[in-house]
Amino acid sequence: MTGILTCNNHSALAAIKTPQVGVGFFPDNSGFFMTRRIGTVSILSTGEEVLRGELVDSNSATLSRLLEEAGFSVQLMLTTGDRREDLVWAIETALQKSDSLFISGGLGPTEDDLTSEVVAGVAGVAQVFDTSTWQDIEEKFRQFGIELTDNNRKQALFPQDSQILANANGTAPGFETLVTRAGDQKRIIALPGPPRELLPMITQYLTTVSDAIKPDHEFIHFFGIGESTLAAALKPWEEQHGELGFRALFPEVEVKLYDTDPDKLYSLRKFVVDNLSTSLVDFEPLGIPSLFPQFLQERGLTCATAESCTGGWVGKLITDKAGSSNYYRGGIISYSNASKVNLLGVDPATLEQHGAVSEEVAIEMAYGARERLGADIALSLTGVAGPDGGSDDKPVGTVWIGRATADETTARKLKLIPGRERIRICSAYEGMRWVMADWLADRWATRLTPD
């Protein structure tokens, strides 16, 4: 399809080949419009502060990742300011390119928040005031102890016949509305701009439509191997079976197979386990921090941490997930030698003889954390993060990680590429992966049978 798209002062020559993928809509019991099959999507991020680079656009990256994981095919990303004509042009352009458009931003109460108004105009419908939404907004302001002003009524205005998406963390609800272009029904999903509001809303939305969407690709996560090295290692498989996609998600690398043929999936999984097991995380689009809580919960274990060079990084990663108090007993940041002795019970003689960065100290730290915090398993980390403090025997990047269980306490030495932040992050990730290594291997085994 080729044509000229004109919106006010904007003209665009759109030489677009329309994808041969249709999307049908039907309302389910929750009131959402659901896709009958996988569709193409575009993403529009709005706001002058985003357009001018004053605010990093993390929303587009988040939406793209989540939508791809859910099985949608992302075709286009756009960014506009808050001018009405730019928003119209961007929306019309996106609707030419894809079946659905996800918009972030522009749902606030100020004059430059135009998303609802512009979408209503594009859809050819009026804006309607939703009394129930307004009552919810009034209640939230009352709970927050903030004075409500008349301009907040704008946040209860939606394009006619829209489905309203609740906002768990703010006062601006999102919405989903249908538009018709060239006889095809398309949809626009509007989401709030603040990431802490957008993320739970899109997560809930995709959960609602998940039964109607089947991902058309396989994800594999790796850690401890560079993207180029991984690509070279997988080259023999690609030459025989087809192309893979690679994405660096520091400190992990994600590989994607854009084909779910059962024979190919089995072949790739077996090749990875046979040749790259030391770097493999899992055959899922989940990183180590997301898998670690699953490991603890499935095994019915509690965990404690003793951290020196990482300064609480492991504890932070664990407690990023709500409900972590069910399995995380706590952590001790023993940055100084004195704190290692006083808080973890490390023997001063061990520190004197072997130094803080040693197998012996890592073992005593893990043992002390497990005993003092009453956990089933404990992880300790002690190392030289740099940029100073290294020696010939213990250069920057030397890290010892310890693991204590009811059966044994042991330790491993890591030699990491210099860079303080890199060393701290990679130590935390490797420590968690090491603790759940047996559990991960069991997960791999369940995927090594032909589908």
C-alpha positions as CSV (number, residue, x, y, z in Angstrom):
1,M,0.0,0.0,0.0
2,T,1.5,3.3,-1.0
3,G,0.0,6.7,-0.3
4,I,0.4,10.2,1.0
5,L,-0.5,10.8,4.7
6,T,-1.3,14.5,5.5
7,C,-2.1,15.9,8.9
8,N,-2.2,19.7,9.2
9,N,1.3,20.9,8.3
10,H,2.8,17.4,8.1
11,S,3.0,15.3,5.0
12,A,4.7,11.9,4.8
13,L,5.2,9.7,1.8
14,A,4.4,6.4,3.3
15,A,5.6,3.5,1.1
16,I,4.4,0.8,3.4
17,K,4.0,-2.9,2.6
18,T,1.0,-3.9,4.7
19,P,1.7,-7.1,6.8
20,Q,-0.5,-10.0,5.9
21,V,-1.5,-10.5,9.6
22,G,-5.0,-9.7,10.7
23,V,-6.3,-8.9,14.1
24,G,-9.8,-9.5,15.3
25,F,-11.3,-8.1,18.4
26,F,-13.9,-9.3,20.8
27,P,-14.7,-8.2,24.4
28,D,-14.0,-10.8,27.0
29,N,-15.6,-11.0,30.5
30,S,-13.2,-8.4,31.9
31,G,-14.2,-5.8,29.4
32,F,-10.9,-5.8,27.5
33,F,-10.7,-6.1,23.7
34,M,-8.6,-9.2,23.0
35,T,-6.6,-10.3,20.0
36,R,-7.6,-13.5,18.3
37,R,-4.2,-14.0,16.9
38,I,-0.8,-12.3,17.0
39,G,-0.7,-8.8,15.5
40,T,1.7,-6.1,14.7
41,V,2.2,-3.1,17.1
42,S,3.7,0.3,17.1
43,I,4.9,2.3,20.1
44,L,4.5,6.1,20.6
45,S,6.2,7.9,23.5
46,T,5.0,11.5,24.1
47,G,6.3,14.5,26.0
48,E,8.5,17.5,25.3
49,E,10.9,16.4,28.0
50,V,11.3,13.0,26.2
51,L,11.6,14.6,22.8
52,R,14.3,17.0,23.9
53,G,16.3,14.4,25.8
54,E,15.7,15.8,29.2
55,L,14.1,12.5,30.3
56,V,15.3,9.1,29.1
57,D,12.6,7.2,27.3
58,S,12.6,3.9,29.2
59,N,8.9,3.3,28.5
60,S,9.5,2.4,24.8
61,A,12.1,-0.1,25.7
62,T,9.9,-1.6,28.4
63,L,6.9,-1.8,26.1
64,S,8.9,-3.3,23.2
65,R,10.4,-6.0,25.4
66,L,7.1,-6.9,27.1
67,L,5.1,-6.9,23.8
68,E,7.7,-9.0,22.0
69,E,7.7,-11.5,24.9
70,A,3.9,-11.7,24.7
71,G,4.1,-12.6,21.1
72,F,3.4,-9.3,19.3
73,S,5.6,-8.1,16.5
74,V,6.9,-4.5,17.1
75,Q,7.1,-2.6,13.8
76,L,7.7,1.0,14.7
77,M,8.7,3.3,17.5
78,L,7.9,7.0,17.5
79,T,8.5,10.0,19.8
80,T,6.7,13.3,19.7
81,G,6.3,16.3,21.8
82,D,3.0,17.6,23.1
83,R,1.8,19.5,20.0
84,R,-1.5,18.4,18.7
85,E,-0.6,18.2,15.1
86,D,2.5,16.1,15.8
87,L,0.4,13.6,17.9
88,V,-2.2,13.2,15.1
89,W,0.6,12.7,12.5
90,A,2.3,10.1,14.7
91,I,-0.9,8.2,15.5
92,E,-2.0,8.0,11.8
93,T,1.5,6.9,10.7
94,A,1.5,4.2,13.3
95,L,-2.0,3.0,12.4
96,Q,-0.8,2.6,8.8
97,K,2.1,0.5,9.9
98,S,0.5,-1.8,12.5
99,D,-2.6,-3.3,13.9
100,S,-2.3,-1.8,17.4
101,L,-0.7,1.3,18.9
102,F,0.6,1.7,22.4
103,I,1.0,5.3,23.6
104,S,2.8,6.4,26.8
105,G,2.2,9.8,28.3
106,G,-0.2,12.7,28.0
107,L,-2.8,11.5,30.4
108,G,-2.3,14.1,33.1
109,P,-4.4,17.0,34.1
110,T,-2.6,19.9,32.4
111,E,-3.3,21.6,29.2
112,D,-0.5,19.9,27.3
113,D,-1.8,16.4,28.2
114,L,-3.6,15.8,25.0
115,T,-3.6,12.0,24.4
116,S,-7.3,11.3,25.2
117,E,-8.5,14.3,23.3
118,V,-6.4,13.5,20.2
119,V,-7.2,9.8,20.2
120,A,-10.9,10.7,20.3
121,G,-10.5,13.0,17.3
122,V,-8.6,10.3,15.4
123,A,-11.3,7.8,16.2
124,G,-14.0,10.2,15.2
125,V,-15.8,10.0,18.5
126,A,-16.6,12.4,21.4
127,Q,-14.9,12.4,24.8
128,V,-17.2,11.3,27.6
129,F,-16.9,11.9,31.3
130,D,-16.7,8.7,33.4
131,T,-18.3,9.3,36.8
132,S,-16.9,6.1,38.4
133,T,-13.3,7.1,37.4
134,W,-13.9,10.6,38.8
135,Q,-15.0,9.1,42.1
136,D,-11.9,6.9,42.2
137,I,-9.7,10.0,41.6
138,E,-11.5,11.9,44.4
139,E,-10.9,9.0,46.8
140,K,-7.2,8.8,45.9
141,F,-6.7,12.5,46.5
142,R,-8.4,12.2,49.8
143,Q,-6.2,9.3,50.8
144,F,-3.1,11.2,49.7
145,G,-4.2,14.3,51.6
146,I,-3.9,16.4,48.5
147,E,-6.3,19.1,47.4
148,L,-8.3,18.2,44.3
149,T,-8.6,20.9,41.6
150,D,-11.0,21.2,38.6
151,N,-8.4,20.4,36.1
152,N,-8.1,16.9,37.5
153,R,-11.6,16.2,35.9
154,K,-9.7,16.0,32.6
155,Q,-8.3,12.6,33.8
156,A,-11.9,11.2,33.8
157,L,-12.5,12.0,30.1
158,F,-12.1,9.2,27.6
159,P,-12.9,8.6,24.0
160,Q,-16.5,7.2,23.7
161,D,-16.8,3.4,24.1
162,S,-13.3,3.1,25.4
163,Q,-12.3,0.4,27.9
164,I,-10.7,2.0,31.0
165,L,-7.5,0.6,32.4
166,A,-7.1,1.1,36.2
167,N,-4.0,2.8,37.5
168,A,-2.8,1.1,40.7
169,N,0.0,3.7,41.4
170,G,-1.4,7.0,40.2
171,T,-4.5,9.1,39.3
172,A,-4.4,8.8,35.5
173,P,-6.2,5.7,34.2
174,G,-5.3,4.4,30.8
175,F,-7.7,3.3,28.1
176,E,-8.2,1.1,25.1
177,T,-10.2,2.2,22.1
178,L,-11.0,0.9,18.6
179,V,-10.6,2.8,15.4
180,T,-11.3,1.8,11.8
181,R,-8.9,2.4,9.0
182,A,-9.5,1.2,5.4
183,G,-12.2,-1.2,6.7
184,D,-9.9,-2.8,9.3
185,Q,-10.4,-2.5,13.0
186,K,-7.3,-1.3,14.9
187,R,-6.8,-0.4,18.5
188,I,-5.1,2.3,20.5
189,I,-3.9,1.6,24.1
190,A,-3.0,4.7,26.1
191,L,-0.8,4.3,29.1
192,P,0.5,6.8,31.7
193,G,4.0,8.2,31.3
194,P,5.5,7.5,34.8
195,P,7.2,4.1,34.6
196,R,6.0,3.1,38.0
197,E,2.4,3.6,36.7
198,L,2.9,2.2,33.2
199,L,4.6,-1.1,34.2
200,P,1.9,-2.6,36.4
201,M,-0.8,-1.4,33.9
202,I,0.8,-3.0,30.8
203,T,1.7,-6.1,32.8
204,Q,-2.0,-6.5,33.9
205,Y,-3.2,-5.8,30.4
206,L,-0.9,-8.4,28.8
207,T,-2.0,-10.9,31.5
208,T,-5.6,-10.4,30.4
209,V,-4.9,-11.1,26.8
210,S,-2.3,-13.8,27.3
211,D,-4.7,-16.6,26.6
212,A,-5.2,-15.2,23.1
213,I,-1.5,-14.8,22.3
214,K,1.0,-17.5,21.6
215,P,4.7,-16.3,21.4
216,D,6.3,-17.2,18.1
217,H,9.9,-17.2,19.3
218,E,12.1,-18.9,21.9
219,F,14.3,-17.0,24.4
220,I,17.5,-18.2,25.9
221,H,19.5,-16.2,28.6
222,F,23.2,-16.5,29.1
223,F,25.6,-15.0,31.6
224,G,29.4,-14.8,31.9
225,I,29.9,-14.7,28.1
226,G,30.2,-11.7,25.8
227,E,27.8,-11.2,22.9
228,S,30.4,-11.7,20.2
229,T,31.8,-14.8,21.8
230,L,28.4,-16.2,22.2
231,A,27.5,-15.5,18.6
232,A,30.7,-17.3,17.4
233,A,29.9,-20.3,19.6
234,L,26.4,-20.5,18.1
235,K,27.5,-20.0,14.5
236,P,27.7,-23.7,13.7
237,W,24.1,-24.2,14.7
238,E,23.0,-21.1,12.8
239,E,24.7,-22.3,9.6
240,Q,22.7,-25.5,9.7
241,H,19.4,-24.4,11.1
242,G,18.9,-20.6,10.6
243,E,19.5,-17.2,12.0
244,L,19.3,-16.2,15.7
245,G,18.8,-12.8,17.2
246,F,21.2,-11.5,19.9
247,R,20.6,-8.7,22.5
248,A,23.0,-7.6,25.2
249,L,21.1,-7.0,28.5
250,F,24.1,-6.4,30.8
251,P,25.2,-8.5,32.5
252,E,23.3,-11.1,30.6
253,V,22.9,-11.8,26.9
254,E,19.6,-12.9,25.4
255,V,19.3,-15.1,22.3
256,K,16.1,-15.3,20.4
257,L,15.0,-17.9,17.8
258,Y,12.3,-16.5,15.5
259,D,10.8,-19.9,14.8
260,T,9.1,-22.4,17.1
261,D,9.4,-25.5,15.0
262,P,9.7,-28.3,17.6
263,D,12.7,-29.9,15.9
264,K,14.6,-26.6,15.7
265,L,13.8,-25.9,19.4
266,Y,15.0,-29.2,20.5
267,S,18.1,-29.0,18.4
268,L,19.0,-25.5,19.7
269,R,18.4,-26.4,23.3
270,K,20.5,-29.6,23.1
271,F,23.3,-27.7,21.3
272,V,23.3,-25.0,24.0
273,V,23.4,-27.6,26.9
274,D,26.1,-29.6,25.2
275,N,28.3,-26.7,24.3
276,L,27.4,-23.7,26.5
277,S,26.2,-25.0,29.8
278,T,28.7,-23.0,31.8
279,S,27.1,-19.8,30.5
280,L,23.5,-20.9,30.2
281,V,20.9,-19.3,32.6
282,D,17.6,-20.7,31.3
283,F,15.4,-21.2,28.3
284,E,13.1,-18.4,29.3
285,P,13.0,-14.6,28.9
286,L,13.9,-14.3,32.6
287,G,17.1,-13.1,34.1
288,I,18.9,-14.4,37.2
289,P,17.3,-12.0,39.6
290,S,13.8,-13.2,38.5
291,L,14.7,-16.8,38.6
292,F,16.3,-16.7,42.1
293,P,13.0,-16.2,44.0
294,Q,11.5,-19.0,42.0
295,F,14.3,-21.3,43.0
296,L,13.9,-20.5,46.7
297,Q,10.1,-20.9,46.6
298,E,10.1,-24.1,44.6
299,R,12.7,-25.7,46.9
300,G,11.0,-24.3,50.0
301,L,14.3,-22.6,51.1
302,T,15.1,-19.4,53.0
303,C,18.2,-17.4,52.2
304,A,20.6,-14.9,53.8
305,T,23.5,-12.9,52.5
306,A,26.8,-11.6,53.7
307,E,28.2,-8.9,51.4
308,S,31.4,-7.0,51.4
309,C,32.5,-5.8,47.9
310,T,28.9,-5.8,46.6
311,G,27.7,-3.6,49.4
312,G,24.2,-5.1,49.6
313,W,23.6,-5.6,45.8
314,V,22.4,-9.1,46.2
315,G,20.0,-8.2,48.9
316,K,18.7,-5.4,46.7
317,L,18.1,-7.7,43.8
318,I,16.3,-10.2,46.0
319,T,14.1,-7.6,47.6
320,D,13.2,-5.9,44.4
321,K,10.4,-8.6,44.2
322,A,7.4,-8.0,46.4
323,G,6.9,-10.7,49.0
324,S,10.6,-11.5,49.4
325,S,10.3,-11.5,53.2
326,N,8.7,-15.0,52.8
327,Y,12.1,-16.4,51.8
328,Y,14.8,-13.8,52.5
329,R,15.9,-13.7,56.1
330,G,18.1,-10.6,55.6
331,G,21.6,-9.6,54.8
332,I,24.7,-8.3,56.6
333,I,26.9,-5.8,54.8
334,S,30.3,-6.4,56.4
335,Y,32.4,-4.0,54.5
336,S,35.2,-3.6,57.1
337,N,37.2,-6.4,58.8
338,A,35.8,-5.3,62.1
339,S,32.2,-5.9,60.9
340,K,33.2,-9.3,59.5
341,V,34.4,-10.2,63.0
342,N,31.6,-8.6,65.0
343,L,28.6,-9.3,62.9
344,L,29.5,-12.6,61.2
345,G,31.9,-14.2,63.6
346,V,34.8,-14.4,61.2
347,D,37.9,-15.4,63.2
348,P,40.4,-12.5,63.4
349,A,43.2,-15.0,62.9
350,T,41.7,-16.0,59.6
351,L,41.7,-12.4,58.4
352,E,45.2,-11.9,59.6
353,Q,46.5,-15.1,57.9
354,H,44.6,-15.1,54.6
355,G,43.2,-11.5,54.2
356,A,39.6,-10.4,53.7
357,V,39.6,-11.5,50.0
358,S,40.1,-15.2,50.5
359,E,38.4,-18.6,50.3
360,E,38.6,-19.0,54.1
361,V,37.0,-15.7,54.9
362,A,34.2,-16.2,52.3
363,I,33.4,-19.6,53.9
364,E,33.3,-18.1,57.4
365,M,31.2,-15.2,56.2
366,A,28.6,-17.6,54.6
367,Y,28.6,-19.8,57.7
368,G,28.1,-16.8,60.0
369,A,25.2,-15.4,57.9
370,R,23.4,-18.7,57.8
371,E,23.8,-19.3,61.5
372,R,23.0,-15.8,62.7
373,L,20.1,-15.1,60.4
374,G,18.6,-18.5,60.7
375,A,18.4,-19.3,56.9
376,D,18.6,-22.6,55.0
377,I,21.2,-21.3,52.7
378,A,23.6,-18.3,52.7
379,L,25.6,-16.5,50.1
380,S,28.7,-14.5,50.8
381,L,30.8,-12.2,48.6
382,T,34.2,-10.6,49.3
383,G,36.5,-9.1,46.7
384,V,38.6,-6.3,45.2
385,A,36.2,-4.1,43.2
386,G,38.8,-1.4,42.5
387,P,39.8,0.8,41.1
388,D,42.5,0.6,43.8
389,G,43.4,-2.0,46.4
390,G,44.6,-4.8,44.2
391,S,47.9,-6.6,44.4
392,D,49.9,-9.1,42.4
393,D,48.3,-12.0,44.3
394,K,44.8,-10.4,44.4
395,P,44.4,-8.0,41.4
396,V,41.3,-5.9,40.9
397,G,38.5,-8.2,39.9
398,T,39.4,-11.0,42.3
399,V,36.2,-12.1,44.2
400,W,35.5,-15.0,46.4
401,I,31.9,-16.2,46.8
402,G,30.8,-18.5,49.6
403,R,27.8,-20.8,50.0
404,A,26.6,-22.3,53.2
405,T,24.0,-25.0,53.5
406,A,23.1,-27.6,56.2
407,D,25.4,-30.1,54.5
408,E,28.4,-28.1,53.6
409,T,30.1,-24.7,53.3
410,T,32.2,-24.0,50.3
411,A,33.6,-21.2,48.2
412,R,34.6,-20.3,44.6
413,K,37.0,-17.8,43.2
414,L,36.0,-15.4,40.4
415,K,38.4,-13.4,38.1
416,L,36.4,-10.6,36.6
417,I,37.2,-7.9,34.1
418,P,38.2,-4.7,35.9
419,G,35.6,-1.9,36.4
420,R,34.1,-1.3,39.8
421,E,30.4,-1.4,38.8
422,R,30.9,-4.3,36.4
423,I,32.7,-6.3,39.2
424,R,30.0,-5.7,41.7
425,I,27.1,-6.5,39.4
426,C,28.7,-9.6,37.9
427,S,29.7,-10.9,41.4
428,A,26.1,-10.6,42.6
429,Y,24.7,-12.3,39.5
430,E,27.2,-15.1,39.6
431,G,26.7,-15.7,43.3
432,M,22.9,-16.2,42.8
433,R,23.4,-18.4,39.8
434,W,25.9,-20.6,41.6
435,V,23.5,-21.0,44.6
436,M,20.7,-22.3,42.3
437,A,22.9,-24.2,39.8
438,D,21.4,-27.6,40.5
439,W,17.9,-26.3,40.2
440,L,18.7,-24.6,36.9
441,A,20.1,-27.9,35.5
442,D,16.9,-29.6,36.5
443,R,14.9,-27.0,34.6
444,W,17.1,-27.5,31.5
445,A,16.5,-31.2,31.6
446,T,12.7,-30.7,31.4
447,R,13.2,-28.8,28.1
448,L,15.5,-31.4,26.5
449,T,12.7,-33.6,25.2
450,P,11.3,-33.1,21.7
451,D,8.1,-31.1,21.9
